[in-house]
Amino acid sequence: MSSVRTDAPHGTPSLSGPKARIPDCPLGRTVAVVGAWWTLEILHEIFNGHTRFAAIRHHLGTPAELLLERLAELQGRGLVEPAVDATAPDGREYRLTPLGRTLRPLLLVIAAWGNHQLAPEDRSVILVDTDTGVEVDPIVVDRRTGRPIETENVVFARGPKASELVAERYPKIMLTS
């Protein structure tokens, strides 16, 4: 299973992309893995079944050399890996790693959030359930309770390994089982 290297202090991914100001911040770690906006575009293409290099390049309009660099960076982050496919003319095809696949819900929520900024008639892409044909409006819910977590009663709190910087910013909240 591919994963992000975590040999830096406090589990910060060792990447060439953006660095978190506070090393143990989960938002910073996410940005370090996702990196630039083009990461989401490439992952979007692969999620949609466009796994061959030529198809990704065609849909994104990215020069071949630049796309190869970006795919290599995504490989280094543990998000994609080359797939060996004898039917591909140049042999270059990519698939998502298990870590890469975990970004799909994030991509769907980001897309839905972007659509909320537009009138329904102005949306160029919508999310649709293929089983029902009904437009989907995803929300984020707590896995344990099923409750939406967009409410004010869901807050950031320090975890057991919080650094001094995190402990200064976030309250310690006693967890119940």
Secondary structure, 3 states (H helix, E strand, C coil): CCCCCCCCHHHCCCCCCCCCCCCCCHHHHHHHHHCCHHHHHHHHHHHCCCCEHHHHHHHHCCCHHHHHHHHHHHHHCCCEEEECCCCCCCCCEEEECHHHHCCHHHHHHHHHHHHHCCCHHHCCCCCECCCCCCECCCCCECCCCCCECCCCCCCCCCCCCCCHHHHHHCCCCCCCC
